Amino acid sequence: MVDIKDLLAYNNAENRAFFKAFAKLSWREFVKNREASYHSIRNIFIHTLHAADYWLDFLQNDSQRSRKEFEEFKSLKEIGVYMRHVEKRMHDYLETLSPENLKKKFEVGPKGKTETKTAEDILVHVFEEEVHHRGELIALFWQMGIEPPVIYYA
């Protein structure tokens, strides 16, 4: 059986690999509207970081902090700082997560349509969200004639 902690550690490693690939792009190419889900490569990547950060707030019962808008990230360095922040938060959360806490139940969804989900369900969603958008980034790299980072789970 696959461990959610391993999957999320894999996500962090893949984020770092993509981040290195982003450094090879000009800023103009990085922020160019490519008519994708969140328009640019920058925005798609930041969206995945925002999503993980949001769900960590939710799981840890932290107040929902406001996050910088995509356009407020003016450099790859700023994005790297945010990526490392989210990665550390995820690592620290997972380090203290017990099997019992994975089963903790939460109400998620809009009022009137909430569903009961476990912490593990939410973490699987975080993993799936990143995989979904990583596939999108791969397709955008291919469209640009750039070989994306090699992806494999081992």
DOFI-823751 format. One record per residue (C-alpha): residue number from 1; residue in one letter; x, y, z. Coordinates in steps of 0.001 Angstrom, whole numbers, plus 500000, padded with zeros to 6 digits. Layout:
[NUM, a, [X, Y, Z]]
...
***
This chain:
[1, m, [500000, 500000, 500000]]
[2, v, [501290, 503457, 499109]]
[3, d, [501870, 505841, 501996]]
[4, i, [500427, 509347, 501572]]
[5, k, [503566, 510747, 503198]]
[6, d, [505675, 509187, 500430]]
[7, l, [503393, 510602, 497736]]
[8, l, [503603, 514100, 499153]]
[9, a, [507386, 513842, 499538]]
[10, y, [507438, 512826, 495865]]
[11, n, [505399, 515936, 495030]]
[12, n, [507955, 518106, 496798]]
[13, a, [510801, 516499, 494854]]
[14, e, [508946, 517026, 491576]]
[15, n, [508237, 520649, 492460]]
[16, r, [511965, 521210, 492965]]
[17, a, [512735, 519546, 489610]]
[18, f, [510236, 521768, 487820]]
[19, f, [511499, 524824, 489652]]
[20, k, [514981, 524124, 488262]]
[21, a, [513474, 523802, 484782]]
[22, f, [511686, 527139, 485199]]
[23, a, [515062, 528816, 485757]]
[24, k, [515927, 527988, 482136]]
[25, l, [512968, 530044, 480874]]
[26, s, [512976, 533781, 480398]]
[27, w, [510639, 535628, 482752]]
[28, r, [508567, 536601, 479715]]
[29, e, [508095, 532931, 478740]]
[30, f, [507378, 532001, 482351]]
[31, v, [504530, 534511, 482740]]
[32, k, [503170, 534378, 479182]]
[33, n, [499456, 533642, 478922]]
[34, r, [499293, 530178, 477362]]
[35, e, [495488, 529864, 477640]]
[36, a, [495914, 527114, 480218]]
[37, s, [493965, 526638, 483464]]
[38, y, [495684, 529521, 485272]]
[39, h, [497086, 531038, 482095]]
[40, s, [500860, 531033, 482664]]
[41, i, [503412, 528522, 483874]]
[42, r, [504076, 530801, 486863]]
[43, n, [500404, 530947, 487800]]
[44, i, [499823, 527217, 487466]]
[45, f, [502803, 526447, 489682]]
[46, i, [501821, 529041, 492289]]
[47, h, [498252, 527707, 492234]]
[48, t, [499516, 524272, 493312]]
[49, l, [501503, 525888, 496141]]
[50, h, [498467, 527934, 497194]]
[51, a, [496309, 524801, 497219]]
[52, a, [498713, 522859, 499451]]
[53, d, [499125, 525885, 501733]]
[54, y, [495345, 526359, 501946]]
[55, w, [494690, 522710, 502852]]
[56, l, [497452, 522766, 505461]]
[57, d, [495709, 525747, 507066]]
[58, f, [492457, 523803, 506966]]
[59, l, [493915, 520588, 508414]]
[60, q, [495749, 522436, 511159]]
[61, n, [492750, 524622, 511960]]
[62, d, [494833, 527726, 511234]]
[63, s, [493053, 530867, 510227]]
[64, q, [492844, 531156, 506475]]
[65, r, [495613, 533560, 505548]]
[66, s, [495461, 535703, 502490]]
[67, r, [497952, 534682, 499855]]
[68, k, [499809, 536790, 497365]]
[69, e, [498161, 537098, 493983]]
[70, f, [500025, 535503, 491075]]
[71, e, [501119, 538872, 489707]]
[72, e, [502625, 539846, 493079]]
[73, f, [505348, 537239, 492558]]
[74, k, [507878, 539300, 490635]]
[75, s, [510791, 536855, 490515]]
[76, l, [511643, 533203, 490508]]
[77, k, [513484, 533792, 493774]]
[78, e, [510231, 534911, 495463]]
[79, i, [508462, 531823, 494154]]
[80, g, [511304, 529628, 495427]]
[81, v, [510983, 531124, 498902]]
[82, y, [507250, 530393, 498876]]
[83, m, [507795, 526868, 497524]]
[84, r, [510265, 526093, 500321]]
[85, h, [507862, 527557, 502895]]
[86, v, [505003, 525309, 501731]]
[87, e, [507345, 522315, 501491]]
[88, k, [508519, 522853, 505084]]
[89, r, [504952, 523242, 506313]]
[90, m, [503962, 519986, 504612]]
[91, h, [507035, 518165, 505932]]
[92, d, [506459, 519400, 509497]]
[93, y, [502765, 518472, 509350]]
[94, l, [503458, 514989, 508008]]
[95, e, [506206, 514364, 510569]]
[96, t, [503692, 514742, 513393]]
[97, l, [500807, 512984, 511650]]
[98, s, [499733, 509748, 513318]]
[99, p, [497674, 506993, 511667]]
[100, e, [494782, 508035, 513931]]
[101, n, [495033, 511647, 512760]]
[102, l, [494816, 510490, 509138]]
[103, k, [491326, 509235, 509995]]
[104, k, [490220, 512527, 511583]]
[105, k, [487036, 513741, 509888]]
[106, f, [486378, 517175, 508440]]
[107, e, [483389, 518823, 506808]]
[108, v, [484409, 520251, 503441]]
[109, g, [482546, 521990, 500669]]
[110, p, [480138, 524886, 500353]]
[111, k, [477392, 525370, 502911]]
[112, g, [474488, 523085, 502202]]
[113, k, [476660, 520708, 500155]]
[114, t, [479336, 519708, 502627]]
[115, e, [480803, 516243, 502693]]
[116, t, [482680, 514418, 505396]]
[117, k, [486282, 513710, 504401]]
[118, t, [489205, 512357, 506350]]
[119, a, [492561, 514086, 506636]]
[120, e, [493909, 511349, 504381]]
[121, d, [491230, 512112, 501753]]
[122, i, [492258, 515760, 501798]]
[123, l, [495961, 514914, 501488]]
[124, v, [495218, 512597, 498557]]
[125, h, [493378, 515522, 496974]]
[126, v, [496477, 517716, 497460]]
[127, f, [498582, 515048, 495740]]
[128, e, [496081, 514679, 492896]]
[129, e, [495838, 518445, 492389]]
[130, e, [499589, 518710, 491956]]
[131, v, [499771, 515718, 489610]]
[132, h, [496954, 517180, 487517]]
[133, h, [498703, 520528, 487096]]
[134, r, [502118, 518916, 486653]]
[135, g, [500679, 517132, 483608]]
[136, e, [499495, 520484, 482355]]
[137, l, [502993, 521938, 482807]]
[138, i, [504469, 518980, 480926]]
[139, a, [502112, 519636, 478013]]
[140, l, [503054, 523331, 477989]]
[141, f, [506758, 522443, 477966]]
[142, w, [506169, 520122, 475008]]
[143, q, [504299, 522873, 473171]]
[144, m, [507338, 525108, 473727]]
[145, g, [509684, 522414, 472390]]
[146, i, [511248, 521919, 475837]]
[147, e, [511824, 518524, 477386]]
[148, p, [510168, 518566, 480852]]
[149, p, [511876, 517102, 483914]]
[150, v, [511832, 513310, 483991]]
[151, i, [508980, 512053, 486142]]
[152, y, [509000, 508754, 487954]]
[153, y, [507899, 507465, 491319]]
[154, a, [510267, 505013, 492883]]
***
